[in-house]
């Protein structure tokens, strides 16, 4: 079997993915993936990531936020990396991986916490920290993905 490769020759898994980013068998229809080079400006990234979270596609939201993180100025990289980690922590929680969920939720919260006094782009850092605490508690109390579902985080302060 030959490996899937991108145009530059790097190995890439071209298998379709489900809504939580898990590979599906070849030939099965999956959810459209976020391209590896997808980068949005911060405000647009927040809107798109929130849309994906609201549609219960946290893996895809993580990929959007990751693109912004990698393009962010140095002073904002921890913020965007932390937001991406919160989304992937939610992905692990939805998949039933409690240990991975707690680890990523804690890392994400720690990265965004320094921004709570002056959060850029209307990001609700305090609300996200509270949400992460609740998600960590849900992960600790859950026995699997069905009972670990938590409300999606709200990335920005509403109206």
HELIX and SHEET records of a PDB file:
HELIX    1   1 UNK A   42  UNK A   54  1                                  13    
HELIX    2   2 UNK A   58  UNK A   71  1                                  14    
HELIX    3   3 UNK A   74  UNK A   76  5                                   3    
HELIX    4   4 UNK A   77  UNK A   95  1                                  19    
HELIX    5   5 UNK A   98  UNK A  113  1                                  16    
HELIX    6   6 UNK A  120  UNK A  122  5                                   3    
HELIX    7   7 UNK A  125  UNK A  141  1                                  17    
HELIX    8   8 UNK A  145  UNK A  147  5                                   3    
END                                                                             
